[in-house]
Amino acid sequence: MSDMKTFTVRDLDRAPSAVLETSRKEGRVRIRARSGQTYIITPEATPEKRMSSLPSFAERRNRLFKRALTAATASKLDQAIAGE
């Protein structure tokens, strides 16, 4: 047998989250019954969620800053960012 982590049916009954977490981390685990029968638990592949489009950053910026900042406000903002 391989170096795959092996659990018993009792482990699966008493600590299912540990068995499933190991399966998720290692790719699969073996469950062994008293009769000697073994089972493999493999997590299903989850489809990657892809972004269909990027948000409009220009639109968000225009919503937040409807008009240009004054020199005084820009100076205060610069100081706040600098931590002064």
C-alpha positions as a printed Julia matrix, in Angstrom:
84×3 Matrix{Float64}:
   0.0    0.0     0.0
   1.07   3.59   -0.46
   1.83   6.33    2.03
  -1.82   7.36    1.94
  -3.24   8.16    5.38
  -5.43   5.32    6.66
  -8.36   5.73    9.05
 -10.78   3.23   10.52
 -14.56   3.28   10.28
 -14.54   4.24   13.97
 -12.39   7.3    13.15
 -14.87   8.25   10.46
 -17.73   7.91   12.96
 -16.09   9.79   15.84
 -14.09  12.46   14.01
 -15.47  12.89   10.49
 -14.12  16.43   10.16
 -10.56  15.22   10.77
 -10.94  12.52    8.11
 -12.44  14.94    5.6
  -9.84  17.63    6.31
  -7.02  15.14    5.77
  -8.7   14.04    2.56
  -8.86  17.67    1.42
  -5.2   18.34    2.29
  -3.68  15.1     0.98
  -6.03  14.43   -1.92
  -7.45  11.16   -0.62
  -7.58   8.9     2.42
  -8.19   5.19    2.98
 -10.91   3.9     5.31
 -10.41   0.38    6.63
 -13.31  -1.7     7.97
 -12.93  -4.55   10.47
 -13.55  -7.04    7.69
 -10.43  -5.8     5.91
 -12.38  -4.06    3.16
 -10.92  -0.67    2.31
 -12.52   2.4     0.83
 -11.0    5.52   -0.65
 -12.42   8.96    0.09
 -11.46  11.56   -2.48
 -12.74  15.14   -2.42
 -14.6   16.3    -5.5
 -12.83  18.91   -7.56
 -14.46  22.28   -7.08
 -14.67  24.43  -10.17
 -12.66  27.62   -9.91
 -14.77  30.73   -9.83
 -13.61  33.13  -12.49
 -14.44  36.76  -12.65
 -16.51  37.48  -15.71
 -15.67  41.17  -15.7
 -13.8   43.72  -13.64
 -15.66  46.45  -11.8
 -15.51  49.91  -13.3
 -12.96  51.64  -11.09
 -13.39  54.92  -12.97
 -17.12  54.86  -12.2
 -16.46  54.17   -8.52
 -13.85  56.94   -8.36
 -16.25  59.41  -10.0
 -19.0   58.47   -7.54
 -16.7   59.06   -4.55
 -14.97  62.16   -5.83
 -17.53  64.08   -7.85
 -15.28  67.11   -8.08
 -11.54  67.66   -7.83
 -10.01  68.01   -4.37
  -8.87  71.41   -3.27
  -5.16  71.9    -2.59
  -5.82  72.11    1.16
  -7.87  68.9     1.17
  -5.25  67.11   -0.93
  -2.55  68.24    1.5
  -4.56  66.93    4.49
  -5.14  63.64    2.68
  -1.42  63.3     1.96
  -0.62  63.93    5.63
  -3.19  61.35    6.74
  -1.73  58.75    4.39
   1.8   59.56    5.6
   0.63  59.16    9.21
   1.44  62.71   10.23
